[in-house]
Amino acid sequence: MSIKQVTSHPTQNEALIFERSQTGRVGYMLPKLDVDTANLDEILPAELRRSDDLDGVPEVSEVDVIRHFTRMSTWNYSIDLGMYPLGSCTMKYNSRLNEKVARIAGFAGLHPLSPEEESQGALELAYLLQEDLAEITGLPGVTLQPAAGAHGEMTGVLLIRAFLDKRDGEASKERRVMLIPDSAHGTNPASAALAGFTVKTIKSNSEGLTDLEHLKQLCSEGGVAGLMLTNPSTVGIFEKNIKEICDIIHSAGGLVYMDGANMNALVGVARPGDMGVDVIHLNLHKTFSTPHGGGGPGCGPCCCSADLEPFLPTPRVVKNGDKFSLDYNRPDSIGRVKAFYGNFGMFVRALAYIQTHGASGLVEATESAVLNARYVSHALAEEFDKPFESDCMHEAIFSHKKQTRKGVHTLDIAKRLIDYGFHPMTVYFPLIVEGAMLIEPTESVGRQDLDAFVDAMKSIAQEAQENPQLVIDAPHTTRIGRLDEATAARKPVLRWKMGEQALGAS
Ligand SMILES: *Cc1c(COP(=O)(O)O)cnc(C)c1O
């Protein structure tokens, strides 16, 4: 008896909801119309009414809808399913308590145009979050408006620009160079360019740190408006010369911007403001456990020194006596960077995270995040090449050097990890490490999960030696194997047209 190859298992091959449509099938019925249709023209003019029969809207039953979306949900890997070791992305668990408080009716239902006197609770919440972030960063001026990390970066460099324009007047035009290390996140040069700066790249040294000699040389060329620095750097190493770096920039007349997306390694332990940093952005959707991307909008607050505070976006949440209000009277402000006041639901979740941890809990979270990354870094040191010697902070970095001899590359290792039930790590970033694998367990994983991950990685390393093709052809357990990722990215098929075969159904 031959075994039949099953290709249409419902949980693995789900048609589009449009393709499931059957004329006349009904999933929900509207209540009977209770208006007099005799004079419909008076109630609803003809030009506002549809004349078609909702053509193209799928006709499906309730159970069709439920099963369709439930099946598709099983294709997702999520933070509630398992470890998500994406380096630099800080995929930590989003606590249910945060969600619960964000759903409190008074917060969730508040209209952004409600008068101040009726929004005191919400304004107080925003104010408290500002205060906490100021305390955590050591930088007193805070705006919660930016909706993402990159948005916070742009806000931060605009603050630098506004400050220099005010300080130097016309001469400020001569100061338009932003220095950015070669290890930086791609958003840094993009934000600098958007704010009107020209980017000069600083080399990293063999330890993965900023090359101080190169930094000094670039400063001596003049025109330096500032530096955008990620600390710990994107290779997960603490920039131990941070004070000296800040001094060099300050004596060249520039300001220091810190990309704070990696604050998960510092919260409660060290403050950028104390290191000489002038402005920083934070990612609430990384360090402060609010959901990423599809889980909800982001929030990238920007914190700055007292010198930069007058330039912060308008309005600001301020406190007078025991009353909270929005301050629009800010003549030096760079203006608004976001509709209304930012993604308020994220403020609620982040404040819940901060306050449920408390000061000592935040320190513990930071220490656990670093400990977990170091555990992985040490546990895999035999099997994988470590490009830098120093101990890592919140993320461990490896390269594929030991595996390429057998033709196995970072992408193959990442794909094989899927077969072991893990979301892949960040791959090929940062660019300064060839075949980089950046692993950030965060504090949300316990010893058992860490060991399972380490075992999977060790096992893949062994496969790469003994049976490289197994790794090169991975994944083997997913609905779709290797995608043509370049074509998928360059020519995405995003629209279904009636009568056309859906992509991926074959
Ligand atoms: C994630 C990240 C950013 C950008 O944050 P978004 O919210 O994705 O815009 C910037 N820099 C670093 C180092 C990051 O890890």
The ligand as an SDF file (V2000), in Angstrom:
LIG
                    3D

 15 15  0  0  0  0  0  0  0  0999 V2000
   14.5210   48.9370   16.8910 C   0  0  0  0  0  0  0  0  0  0  0  0
   15.6110   49.8850   16.7830 C   0  0  0  0  0  0  0  0  0  0  0  0
   15.3990   51.1490   16.2050 C   0  0  0  0  0  0  0  0  0  0  0  0
   14.1070   51.5880   15.5440 C   0  0  0  0  0  0  0  0  0  0  0  0
   12.9550   51.4560   16.2990 O   0  0  0  0  0  0  0  0  0  0  0  0
   11.5410   51.3600   15.5500 P   0  0  0  0  0  0  0  0  0  0  0  0
   10.5270   51.4340   16.6330 O   0  0  0  0  0  0  0  0  0  0  0  0
   11.5440   50.0630   14.8160 O   0  0  0  0  0  0  0  0  0  0  0  0
   11.4550   52.5160   14.6030 O   0  0  0  0  0  0  0  0  0  0  0  0
   16.4660   52.0210   16.1860 C   0  0  0  0  0  0  0  0  0  0  0  0
   17.6760   51.6800   16.6680 N   0  0  0  0  0  0  0  0  0  0  0  0
   17.9110   50.4660   17.2150 C   0  0  0  0  0  0  0  0  0  0  0  0
   19.2810   50.1430   17.7580 C   0  0  0  0  0  0  0  0  0  0  0  0
   16.8970   49.5230   17.2870 C   0  0  0  0  0  0  0  0  0  0  0  0
   17.1320   48.3210   17.8090 O   0  0  0  0  0  0  0  0  0  0  0  0
  1  2  1  0
  2  3  1  0
  2 14  2  0
  3  4  1  0
  3 10  2  0
  4  5  1  0
  5  6  1  0
  6  7  2  0
  6  8  1  0
  6  9  1  0
 10 11  1  0
 11 12  2  0
 12 13  1  0
 12 14  1  0
 14 15  1  0
M  END
$$$$
